[in-house]
């Protein structure tokens, strides 16, 4: 289990380990505002398989998590319609940090401070493996996307837009 590149435990990796989830760790040099495209390029991953974790809120300021391909944007209009909200918008970074317990750029959907509904772009579930933030800036984990449904109760949505 111990790897040369082992990164110290995060709430996300602790949750994955506690649930017996197989995953591999992929640390990389973090770049401010580099996002999923940067991590994909540095690690040699397809940006379509790198999944970003976005903390958003509905019109009543209720937080929610959206999992989206690294090279796609979220159509907040389509998302709101599908989840029965009037509107959805990204949280301000400090608000996202409070909800998730992670710093923006290091947000994982696993082990968040608050329990929030999780929505996943449906085409992500068709992939055999995804890379997703492991709970720290500059740290991705690769795992089966079905883990998001099993552990987080992620609900599929169709709200991707080309970036």
N, C-alpha and C positions, 0 to 999 in steps of 0.2 A: 504494500500500500504506500509506503514512503517513497517519494520521488525526489530526485536531486533538486528540482525546481519547486519543492513544496512551499506554499505560501501559508502564513499563519492562519489559523481558523477564523472564520467570520460567522455571524449568525446564519448566513446562507449555507455555508459548507457544513456547519454543525447540524442544521436541519436535514440536509441531504444525507449525511452520514447516519444520523439517527433513524432515518427511514430506509436505510440500506440501498440508496440510489448509487449506481455506478456512474462515476464522472471522472474526467481528467482535468487537471489544472493547467492554465495557460497564462502565466504572467507576461506582461509586455510593458514597454515604456509608455506611460500615460502622457497624452497631449491634451492640454486644455482646449475644449471645443473640438477635439478631433473626432469624437463620436465613434459609432460603429464602423464607419468607412475606414477610419484610421486604424482601429484595432484589427480589422480584417486584413488590411494591407500589410501591417507589421507582422501578423501571425501567418499570413499566406492562406487565409480562409476566404471563401466566397462570401461577399457582403450579404447575399441573400440568405445565408445560413447563420449569420451573426444577428442575434435578436436583441433589439434595444428594449429596455424597461422604462416605460414612460408613466409618470404619475400625473394624472389629470383630475379634474373635478367637474361635477355637473352644475347646473344652474343654482342648486341649493348648497354649493360648496362641499358636497360629499365627495371624498376622494375615491379614485378607482385606478387600477393598473391596466395599462395597455401594452401588450407584447407585439412588436412589429419588426418586420425584416429590416436589417440595417441599411438597405438601399431603397427604402420606401418611406413615405410620409403617411400620417393618419388623416383621413378625411373626418374631421370632427363632426361635420354635419351628418355623414352616413353613420358614424358611430352612435351619435345621440339618437338618431332614428331607430337604430337596431336595439338599443338598450332601454328605450322608452323614456329618454330624458329630453328636455326642451333644448338644451345645449350642453356641450362639453368643451372644455378648454384646458390647455396645459397649466399646471400649477406654477406659481412663481418658485424659483429654486429654494428659497428658505422655507416655503410651505411644503414643498415636496420632501425636503430633508426632514421636517418635523413628522410628516405622515409615515415615511418609510423607515426612518432611523438611519438612513444612509446618506452620504453626500451625493449630490447630482454628479453624474459621471462615474459613480460607483454603486448605482442602485441595482439591487437584485430583487426579483419578485419573491425570493425565498427568504424567510426569516424577517419580514418587515415588522416594524414596531406596532403598527395598527393592522388589524385584519381589514382588508379591502377587497371588493369584488375584482376579479381578474378577467380580462378579455384578451383573447389571442387571435391574431389574424389566422383565419382558417387554413390557408396554404402552408403555414408553418408546421401544422400537424402532419402534413404529408411528407415532411423531410425525415430522413433516417436519423439525423443527428443535428443538433444546433449548438452554437456557442452563445452563452448568455452570461451577464455579469455575475461574478461570484461574491459580490458584497464589498468590493474595494476598487478604487480607481486603478486601472492597469492590471485587471485580473478577470479573465473569463474562465468559465467551466464549460466543457462539452458534455452533453448528455442527450438522452432520448427526449424529444419534445413532449411525448405523452406524459412525462413526469409532471409537466405544468398542469395537465388536466387532473392527474391522480392526486398530487399533493396540494394544489392550489384551487382546484375546482374551476380552472380556467374555462370560460365559455367562448366558443368560436364565433367570430364576427368577420364581416367582409368590409373593410374600410381602408384598404391600402391604395395609395396614390403613388405614381412614379415620382421619384425625387428629382 
